[in-house]
Amino acid sequence: MYAEPVGLYVVADVDGRTVRSVEMTSRKPGFEPAGTGFVRALERYFRTGKDVFGDYSPDYTGMTPFKKKVMQELRKVPAGETITYGELAAAAGSPGAARAVGNVMATHPVPLLVPCHRVVATQGLGGFTGGLEIKRALLKLESAKI
């Protein structure tokens, strides 16, 4: 689907209510997505900036317990709010592991469902796999203070 507010295409691999991957790209995919419930949830998200993915769960298969815990804790951060890498590490039970949290954010396969764009550095936005312009656009869509 095309996410007009941030100017990119979103492609997802979904099996029922389990989401295996979400890819954001500036290039139009060579196929039309099926009108799944997840596509409708994405459309609602990009229309409203609200949390709409509660019915869906990431596929945690093969993830370390730390990565799974970080992702679970991040899903608790509501739209419109942010959390620092250090705060997320502490919430996941690993204070002092901010860099490891950054690695989880850079490598997890389901952005938006696990809202890595809401994780910021103590001084500034920090990084984002999709680029800082997309991170800013997503936070603006959610009315986050940045």
N, CA, C and O atoms as a DFTB+ gen file, in Angstrom:
584 C
 N C O
     1  1       0.835      -1.181       0.000
     2  2       0.000       0.000       0.000
     3  2       0.875       1.237       0.000
     4  3       2.020       1.183       0.447
     5  1       0.360       2.340      -0.489
     6  2       1.105       3.594      -0.505
     7  2       0.731       4.409       0.721
     8  3      -0.448       4.663       0.967
     9  1       1.724       4.816       1.485
    10  2       1.514       5.626       2.688
    11  2       1.762       7.085       2.320
    12  3       2.876       7.592       2.457
    13  1       0.733       7.736       1.862
    14  2       0.862       9.099       1.356
    15  2       1.475      10.082       2.345
    16  3       2.319      10.880       1.937
    17  1       1.094      10.071       3.638
    18  2       1.637      11.092       4.544
    19  2       3.157      11.088       4.654
    20  3       3.761      12.127       4.919
    21  1       3.779       9.931       4.452
    22  2       5.234       9.876       4.564
    23  2       5.908       9.557       3.240
    24  3       7.135       9.465       3.182
    25  1       5.131       9.387       2.173
    26  2       5.681       9.215       0.844
    27  2       6.450       7.933       0.619
    28  3       7.540       7.960       0.048
    29  1       5.906       6.809       1.054
    30  2       6.578       5.543       0.813
    31  2       5.575       4.417       0.677
    32  3       4.401       4.559       1.021
    33  1       6.057       3.305       0.173
    34  2       5.244       2.104       0.039
    35  2       5.544       1.187       1.215
    36  3       6.680       1.107       1.684
    37  1       4.516       0.500       1.683
    38  2       4.671      -0.433       2.790
    39  2       4.224      -1.806       2.301
    40  3       3.109      -1.966       1.804
    41  1       5.099      -2.791       2.445
    42  2       4.815      -4.159       2.044
    43  2       4.953      -5.030       3.283
    44  3       5.949      -4.934       4.000
    45  1       3.962      -5.882       3.543
    46  2       3.988      -6.710       4.748
    47  2       3.767      -8.178       4.404
    48  3       3.023      -8.503       3.479
    49  1       4.419      -9.060       5.156
    50  2       4.227     -10.504       5.066
    51  2       3.446     -10.910       6.308
    52  3       3.988     -10.942       7.412
    53  1       2.166     -11.221       6.118
    54  2       1.263     -11.480       7.233
    55  2       0.631     -12.855       7.066
    56  3       0.200     -13.223       5.973
    57  1       0.580     -13.611       8.163
    58  2      -0.101     -14.899       8.190
    59  2      -1.153     -14.821       9.282
    60  3      -0.839     -14.976      10.462
    61  1      -2.381     -14.585       8.902
    62  2      -3.437     -14.401       9.894
    63  2      -3.192     -13.133      10.681
    64  3      -3.246     -12.033      10.131
    65  1      -2.921     -13.281      11.970
    66  2      -2.651     -12.126      12.833
    67  2      -1.173     -12.037      13.228
    68  3      -0.801     -11.223      14.074
    69  1      -0.337     -12.874      12.614
    70  2       1.097     -12.849      12.884
    71  2       1.811     -12.159      11.730
    72  3       1.650     -12.538      10.570
    73  1       2.597     -11.143      12.061
    74  2       3.301     -10.365      11.044
    75  2       4.767     -10.784      11.036
    76  3       5.467     -10.644      12.039
    77  1       5.228     -11.302       9.890
    78  2       6.611     -11.763       9.767
    79  2       7.556     -10.625       9.414
    80  3       8.671     -10.559       9.931
    81  1       7.117      -9.732       8.539
    82  2       7.999      -8.631       8.142
    83  2       7.181      -7.468       7.608
    84  3       6.074      -7.637       7.097
    85  1       7.761      -6.280       7.745
    86  2       7.201      -5.059       7.179
    87  2       8.364      -4.332       6.526
    88  3       9.398      -4.111       7.155
    89  1       8.193      -3.965       5.273
    90  2       9.244      -3.241       4.555
    91  2       8.692      -1.906       4.093
    92  3       7.584      -1.830       3.560
    93  1       9.474      -0.853       4.302
    94  2       9.109       0.473       3.821
    95  2      10.093       0.846       2.722
    96  3      11.305       0.759       2.918
    97  1       9.584       1.259       1.572
    98  2      10.439       1.562       0.434
    99  2       9.883       2.735      -0.361
   100  3       8.676       2.975      -0.357
   101  1      10.746       3.454      -1.030
   102  2      10.292       4.563      -1.866
   103  2       9.919       4.083      -3.266
   104  3       9.345       4.842      -4.047
   105  1      10.241       2.823      -3.592
   106  2       9.919       2.267      -4.910
   107  2       8.615       1.485      -4.855
   108  3       8.360       0.751      -3.900
   109  1       7.799       1.644      -5.875
   110  2       6.539       0.904      -5.944
   111  2       6.840      -0.577      -6.175
   112  3       7.598      -0.924      -7.080
   113  1       6.243      -1.455      -5.351
   114  2       6.471      -2.886      -5.550
   115  2       5.857      -3.340      -6.873
   116  3       4.963      -2.681      -7.405
   117  1       6.332      -4.455      -7.397
   118  2       5.855      -4.959      -8.676
   119  2       4.582      -5.776      -8.578
   120  3       4.287      -6.570      -9.471
   121  1       3.825      -5.596      -7.509
   122  2       2.574      -6.334      -7.341
   123  2       1.612      -5.496      -6.523
   124  3       2.015      -4.548      -5.848
   125  1       0.364      -5.843      -6.586
   126  2      -0.652      -5.165      -5.789
   127  2      -0.906      -5.972      -4.520
   128  3      -1.107      -7.183      -4.607
   129  1      -0.904      -5.347      -3.355
   130  2      -1.131      -6.094      -2.119
   131  2      -2.577      -6.566      -2.004
   132  3      -3.506      -5.920      -2.490
   133  1      -2.732      -7.689      -1.358
   134  2      -4.080      -8.188      -1.080
   135  2      -4.735      -7.292      -0.039
   136  3      -4.046      -6.711       0.799
   137  1      -6.029      -7.177      -0.080
   138  2      -6.760      -6.325       0.865
   139  2      -6.965      -7.008       2.202
   140  3      -8.099      -7.239       2.622
   141  1      -5.881      -7.328       2.864
   142  2      -5.967      -8.015       4.146
   143  2      -6.367      -7.049       5.250
   144  3      -6.351      -5.832       5.065
   145  1      -6.720      -7.597       6.381
   146  2      -7.015      -6.767       7.544
   147  2      -5.816      -5.940       7.957
   148  3      -5.972      -4.819       8.442
   149  1      -4.603      -6.485       7.767
   150  2      -3.411      -5.729       8.135
   151  2      -3.242      -4.521       7.220
   152  3      -2.842      -3.451       7.680
   153  1      -3.539      -4.677       5.941
   154  2      -3.480      -3.533       5.021
   155  2      -4.471      -2.468       5.471
   156  3      -4.155      -1.278       5.455
   157  1      -5.658      -2.885       5.868
   158  2      -6.649      -1.911       6.365
   159  2      -6.151      -1.236       7.644
   160  3      -6.390      -0.046       7.849
   161  1      -5.459      -1.991       8.506
   162  2      -4.889      -1.390       9.719
   163  2      -3.817      -0.368       9.345
   164  3      -3.760       0.711       9.936
   165  1      -2.966      -0.697       8.366
   166  2      -1.963       0.264       7.901
   167  2      -2.628       1.527       7.364
   168  3      -2.199       2.640       7.669
   169  1      -3.672       1.350       6.569
   170  2      -4.389       2.512       6.029
   171  2      -4.942       3.373       7.155
   172  3      -4.850       4.600       7.100
   173  1      -5.516       2.740       8.176
   174  2      -6.047       3.485       9.333
   175  2      -4.933       4.225      10.058
   176  3      -5.098       5.380      10.452
   177  1      -3.793       3.553      10.233
   178  2      -2.660       4.194      10.899
   179  2      -2.231       5.445      10.134
   180  3      -2.069       6.509      10.732
   181  1      -2.045       5.329       8.826
   182  2      -1.569       6.473       8.049
   183  2      -2.629       7.560       7.899
   184  3      -2.301       8.705       7.588
   185  1      -3.870       7.221       8.113
   186  2      -4.946       8.222       8.083
   187  2      -5.060       8.952       9.423
   188  3      -5.375      10.141       9.453
   189  1      -4.805       8.245      10.534
   190  2      -5.087       8.810      11.861
   191  2      -3.859       9.027      12.742
   192  3      -3.893       9.870      13.638
   193  1      -2.780       8.289      12.509
   194  2      -1.614       8.363      13.389
   195  2      -1.836       7.690      14.730
   196  3      -1.057       7.892      15.661
   197  1      -2.876       6.902      14.840
   198  2      -3.216       6.222      16.104
   199  2      -2.693       4.786      16.110
   200  3      -2.412       4.210      15.058
   201  1      -2.568       4.218      17.312
   202  2      -2.201       2.811      17.450
   203  2      -3.362       1.956      16.964
   204  3      -4.460       2.027      17.517
   205  1      -3.129       1.152      15.940
   206  2      -4.202       0.340      15.364
   207  2      -3.786      -1.121      15.173
   208  3      -4.512      -1.899      14.553
   209  1      -2.625      -1.490      15.703
   210  2      -2.082      -2.816      15.420
   211  2      -2.252      -3.805      16.571
   212  3      -1.604      -4.852      16.570
   213  1      -3.092      -3.509      17.537
   214  2      -3.256      -4.355      18.717
   215  2      -3.704      -5.770      18.425
   216  3      -3.428      -6.677      19.209
   217  1      -4.393      -5.978      17.309
   218  2      -4.863      -7.320      16.960
   219  2      -3.777      -8.178      16.321
   220  3      -3.988      -9.366      16.074
   221  1      -2.625      -7.588      16.055
   222  2      -1.553      -8.286      15.350
   223  2      -0.354      -8.480      16.260
   224  3      -0.109      -7.685      17.168
   225  1       0.392      -9.551      16.004
   226  2       1.562      -9.870      16.820
   227  2       2.762     -10.108      15.914
   228  3       2.628     -10.739      14.866
   229  1       3.934      -9.611      16.305
   230  2       5.134      -9.924      15.529
   231  2       5.449     -11.415      15.614
   232  3       5.102     -12.077      16.592
   233  1       6.097     -11.926      14.599
   234  2       6.600     -13.295      14.626
   235  2       7.937     -13.271      15.366
   236  3       8.940     -12.800      14.830
   237  1       7.946     -13.774      16.588
   238  2       9.149     -13.756      17.424
   239  2      10.038     -14.985      17.210
   240  3      11.042     -15.146      17.905
   241  1       9.683     -15.846      16.267
   242  2      10.430     -17.078      16.023
   243  2      11.908     -16.785      15.782
   244  3      12.255     -15.952      14.945
   245  1      12.771     -17.473      16.518
   246  2      14.210     -17.361      16.331
   247  2      14.862     -16.151      16.985
   248  3      16.073     -15.969      16.862
   249  1      14.095     -15.329      17.671
   250  2      14.672     -14.144      18.320
   251  2      15.221     -14.503      19.693
   252  3      14.719     -15.408      20.360
   253  1      16.249     -13.787      20.101
   254  2      16.779     -13.982      21.445
   255  2      15.750     -13.474      22.456
   256  3      14.907     -12.644      22.115
   257  1      15.814     -13.964      23.690
   258  2      14.897     -13.454      24.712
   259  2      15.022     -11.936      24.888
   260  3      14.019     -11.258      25.110
   261  1      16.241     -11.400      24.793
   262  2      16.437      -9.954      24.937
   263  2      15.717      -9.196      23.825
   264  3      14.992      -8.239      24.095
   265  1      15.913      -9.615      22.589
   266  2      15.276      -8.924      21.455
   267  2      13.755      -8.978      21.583
   268  3      13.072      -7.977      21.366
   269  1      13.234     -10.140      21.934
   270  2      11.786     -10.289      22.096
   271  2      11.277      -9.363      23.192
   272  3      10.253      -8.705      23.006
   273  1      11.961      -9.296      24.322
   274  2      11.534      -8.450      25.443
   275  2      11.577      -6.974      25.053
   276  3      10.658      -6.225      25.384
   277  1      12.629      -6.545      24.355
   278  2      12.724      -5.152      23.912
   279  2      11.544      -4.817      22.997
   280  3      10.913      -3.771      23.145
   281  1      11.256      -5.707      22.060
   282  2      10.149      -5.462      21.133
   283  2       8.812      -5.425      21.866
   284  3       7.959      -4.592      21.561
   285  1       8.626      -6.321      22.829
   286  2       7.382      -6.325      23.604
   287  2       7.225      -5.036      24.403
   288  3       6.132      -4.471      24.454
   289  1       8.291      -4.569      25.022
   290  2       8.225      -3.327      25.802
   291  2       7.964      -2.122      24.899
   292  3       7.206      -1.224      25.266
   293  1       8.582      -2.100      23.734
   294  2       8.375      -0.974      22.820
   295  2       6.936      -0.904      22.336
   296  3       6.414       0.189      22.118
   297  1       6.291      -2.039      22.165
   298  2       4.890      -2.030      21.718
   299  2       3.977      -1.352      22.741
   300  3       2.852      -0.982      22.407
   301  1       4.442      -1.185      23.976
   302  2       3.647      -0.522      25.019
   303  2       3.723       1.001      24.927
   304  3       2.920       1.692      25.553
   305  1       4.673       1.536      24.158
   306  2       4.828       2.990      24.026
   307  2       3.761       3.484      23.056
   308  3       3.778       3.110      21.884
   309  1       2.833       4.319      23.522
   310  2       1.720       4.730      22.660
   311  2       2.130       5.728      21.578
   312  3       3.142       6.420      21.692
   313  1       1.328       5.780      20.546
   314  2       1.523       6.774      19.486
   315  2       1.528       8.159      20.115
   316  3       0.752       8.445      21.027
   317  1       2.406       9.007      19.619
   318  2       2.506      10.364      20.149
   319  2       3.515      10.504      21.263
   320  3       3.784      11.618      21.714
   321  1       4.085       9.394      21.720
   322  2       5.102       9.429      22.768
   323  2       6.397       8.822      22.238
   324  3       6.398       8.078      21.258
   325  1       7.496       9.157      22.908
   326  2       8.793       8.589      22.562
   327  2       9.439       8.021      23.821
   328  3       9.014       8.305      24.940
   329  1      10.470       7.219      23.613
   330  2      11.239       6.629      24.696
   331  2      12.701       6.618      24.248
   332  3      12.981       6.416      23.066
   333  1      13.626       6.833      25.172
   334  2      15.039       6.790      24.786
   335  2      15.519       5.342      24.747
   336  3      14.895       4.442      25.310
   337  1      16.640       5.147      24.070
   338  2      17.240       3.814      24.007
   339  2      17.520       3.296      25.417
   340  3      17.267       2.127      25.709
   341  1      18.039       4.154      26.289
   342  2      18.340       3.759      27.663
   343  2      17.097       3.422      28.459
   344  3      17.084       2.449      29.212
   345  1      16.044       4.223      28.299
   346  2      14.784       3.942      29.002
   347  2      14.196       2.613      28.544
   348  3      13.673       1.848      29.355
   349  1      14.281       2.340      27.249
   350  2      13.758       1.076      26.734
   351  2      14.586      -0.102      27.243
   352  3      14.035      -1.156      27.561
   353  1      15.893       0.070      27.321
   354  2      16.748      -0.988      27.876
   355  2      16.342      -1.293      29.316
   356  3      16.228      -2.456      29.701
   357  1      16.126      -0.243      30.110
   358  2      15.718      -0.435      31.509
   359  2      14.349      -1.106      31.588
   360  3      14.145      -2.005      32.403
   361  1      13.409      -0.672      30.744
   362  2      12.068      -1.270      30.751
   363  2      12.120      -2.752      30.389
   364  3      11.291      -3.539      30.846
   365  1      13.101      -3.129      29.564
   366  2      13.255      -4.526      29.157
   367  2      14.066      -5.333      30.168
   368  3      14.347      -6.511      29.947
   369  1      14.442      -4.694      31.281
   370  2      15.166      -5.397      32.333
   371  2      16.670      -5.426      32.154
   372  3      17.358      -6.206      32.811
   373  1      17.190      -4.582      31.268
   374  2      18.634      -4.549      31.015
   375  2      19.160      -3.121      31.032
   376  3      19.601      -2.608      30.003
   377  1      19.115      -2.465      32.217
   378  2      19.636      -1.095      32.266
   379  2      21.094      -1.070      31.808
   380  3      21.865      -1.982      32.105
   381  1      21.450      -0.038      31.097
   382  2      22.809       0.080      30.585
   383  2      23.016      -0.562      29.223
   384  3      24.126      -0.537      28.693
   385  1      21.973      -1.132      28.651
   386  2      22.102      -1.824      27.364
   387  2      21.523      -1.001      26.212
   388  3      20.922      -1.550      25.288
   389  1      21.708       0.315      26.275
   390  2      21.141       1.194      25.241
   391  2      21.663       0.844      23.848
   392  3      20.897       0.845      22.884
   393  1      22.956       0.546      23.732
   394  2      23.513       0.203      22.414
   395  2      22.905      -1.089      21.876
   396  3      22.638      -1.202      20.679
   397  1      22.688      -2.052      22.750
   398  2      22.067      -3.307      22.322
   399  2      20.636      -3.061      21.858
   400  3      20.173      -3.694      20.909
   401  1      19.935      -2.144      22.522
   402  2      18.586      -1.775      22.090
   403  2      18.655      -1.142      20.699
   404  3      17.813      -1.425      19.846
   405  1      19.650      -0.292      20.472
   406  2      19.834       0.299      19.146
   407  2      20.013      -0.757      18.074
   408  3      19.501      -0.612      16.964
   409  1      20.740      -1.822      18.399
   410  2      20.920      -2.918      17.453
   411  2      19.600      -3.628      17.173
   412  3      19.315      -3.985      16.030
   413  1      18.797      -3.832      18.207
   414  2      17.479      -4.442      18.011
   415  2      16.639      -3.568      17.082
   416  3      15.975      -4.074      16.177
   417  1      16.670      -2.259      17.309
   418  2      15.877      -1.352      16.473
   419  2      16.330      -1.409      15.014
   420  3      15.508      -1.336      14.101
   421  1      17.625      -1.537      14.802
   422  2      18.163      -1.545      13.440
   423  2      17.908      -2.853      12.700
   424  3      17.971      -2.892      11.471
   425  1      17.620      -3.935      13.445
   426  2      17.529      -5.249      12.802
   427  2      16.171      -5.924      12.909
   428  3      15.968      -6.962      12.280
   429  1      15.245      -5.387      13.668
   430  2      13.986      -6.127      13.787
   431  2      13.173      -5.989      12.499
   432  3      13.248      -4.960      11.827
   433  1      12.396      -7.022      12.153
   434  2      11.770      -7.080      10.832
   435  2      10.387      -6.446      10.713
   436  3       9.787      -6.507       9.640
   437  1       9.867      -5.845      11.766
   438  2       8.475      -5.387      11.692
   439  2       8.292      -3.933      12.153
   440  3       7.583      -3.688      13.129
   441  1       8.924      -2.959      11.461
   442  2       8.685      -1.566      11.830
   443  2       7.201      -1.234      11.687
   444  3       6.483      -1.906      10.947
   445  1       6.759      -0.240      12.364
   446  2       5.371       0.194      12.511
   447  2       4.650      -0.698      13.504
   448  3       4.097      -0.192      14.480
   449  1       4.636      -2.023      13.290
   450  2       4.019      -2.925      14.262
   451  2       4.771      -2.840      15.585
   452  3       4.158      -2.781      16.651
   453  1       6.087      -2.835      15.516
   454  2       6.952      -2.547      16.661
   455  2       7.564      -1.191      16.326
   456  3       8.498      -1.114      15.529
   457  1       7.044      -0.117      16.930
   458  2       7.307       1.251      16.454
   459  2       8.691       1.796      16.793
   460  3       8.836       2.654      17.664
   461  1       9.711       1.285      16.092
   462  2      11.086       1.702      16.365
   463  2      11.300       3.192      16.115
   464  3      12.259       3.769      16.629
   465  1      10.427       3.820      15.339
   466  2      10.558       5.268      15.116
   467  2      10.297       6.066      16.394
   468  3      10.656       7.241      16.465
   469  1       9.684       5.453      17.400
   470  2       9.412       6.139      18.675
   471  2      10.608       6.116      19.628
   472  3      10.563       6.741      20.687
   473  1      11.666       5.406      19.265
   474  2      12.858       5.334      20.110
   475  2      13.817       6.437      19.674
   476  3      14.202       6.523      18.508
   477  1      14.193       7.276      20.633
   478  2      15.042       8.434      20.335
   479  2      16.285       8.412      21.218
   480  3      16.336       7.727      22.240
   481  1      17.276       9.176      20.795
   482  2      18.490       9.336      21.593
   483  2      18.224      10.334      22.713
   484  3      17.259      11.097      22.657
   485  1      19.067      10.325      23.711
   486  2      18.944      11.290      24.802
   487  2      19.038      12.712      24.266
   488  3      18.326      13.604      24.727
   489  1      19.908      12.919      23.302
   490  2      20.102      14.230      22.676
   491  2      19.724      14.132      21.201
   492  3      20.604      13.959      20.358
   493  1      18.459      14.236      20.874
   494  2      18.051      14.224      19.469
   495  2      17.290      12.979      19.069
   496  3      16.892      12.169      19.906
   497  1      17.098      12.847      17.764
   498  2      16.274      11.767      17.235
   499  2      16.938      10.401      17.259
   500  3      16.246       9.388      17.352
   501  1      18.263      10.347      17.179
   502  2      18.915       9.056      17.029
   503  2      18.798       8.615      15.585
   504  3      18.553       9.442      14.706
   505  1      18.968       7.339      15.325
   506  2      18.919       6.837      13.961
   507  2      17.579       6.224      13.613
   508  3      16.671       6.145      14.440
   509  1      17.482       5.792      12.362
   510  2      16.289       5.090      11.894
   511  2      16.641       4.426      10.578
   512  3      17.156       5.080       9.671
   513  1      16.372       3.149      10.465
   514  2      16.725       2.397       9.267
   515  2      16.126       3.021       8.015
   516  3      16.768       3.038       6.964
   517  1      14.914       3.528       8.115
   518  2      14.249       4.135       6.966
   519  2      14.711       5.551       6.664
   520  3      14.267       6.145       5.683
   521  1      15.590       6.100       7.486
   522  2      16.066       7.469       7.299
   523  2      15.368       8.429       8.247
   524  3      14.223       8.208       8.642
   525  1      16.062       9.491       8.604
   526  2      15.523      10.439       9.594
   527  2      14.314      11.211       9.088
   528  3      13.460      11.594       9.888
   529  1      14.215      11.453       7.782
   530  2      13.040      12.164       7.264
   531  2      11.775      11.342       7.482
   532  3      10.731      11.888       7.841
   533  1      11.864      10.034       7.267
   534  2      10.706       9.170       7.500
   535  2      10.398       9.101       8.990
   536  3       9.231       9.125       9.381
   537  1      11.431       9.016       9.825
   538  2      11.219       8.997      11.275
   539  2      10.484      10.262      11.708
   540  3       9.512      10.192      12.460
   541  1      10.947      11.415      11.233
   542  2      10.273      12.682      11.567
   543  2       8.824      12.679      11.087
   544  3       7.925      13.109      11.810
   545  1       8.600      12.192       9.862
   546  2       7.244      12.171       9.302
   547  2       6.320      11.273      10.122
   548  3       5.168      11.631      10.363
   549  1       6.810      10.115      10.552
   550  2       5.990       9.208      11.364
   551  2       5.678       9.829      12.722
   552  3       4.544       9.750      13.193
   553  1       6.672      10.444      13.352
   554  2       6.439      11.088      14.652
   555  2       5.482      12.268      14.504
   556  3       4.638      12.496      15.371
   557  1       5.608      13.011      13.421
   558  2       4.687      14.129      13.170
   559  2       3.268      13.601      12.954
   560  3       2.310      14.166      13.482
   561  1       3.129      12.526      12.185
   562  2       1.825      11.906      11.957
   563  2       1.166      11.545      13.284
   564  3      -0.047      11.686      13.438
   565  1       1.966      11.079      14.241
   566  2       1.457      10.674      15.552
   567  2       1.353      11.839      16.532
   568  3       0.960      11.645      17.683
   569  1       1.699      13.041      16.088
   570  2       1.668      14.246      16.932
   571  2       2.637      14.159      18.104
   572  3       2.370      14.695      19.179
   573  1       3.755      13.485      17.894
   574  2       4.773      13.394      18.947
   575  2       5.537      14.708      19.037
   576  3       5.734      15.396      18.035
   577  1       5.962      15.046      20.242
   578  2       6.799      16.227      20.439
   579  2       8.236      15.829      20.144
   580  3       8.811      14.985      20.831
   581  1       8.815      16.450      19.107
   582  2      10.208      16.122      18.749
   583  2      11.042      17.381      18.702
   584  3      12.238      17.319      18.420
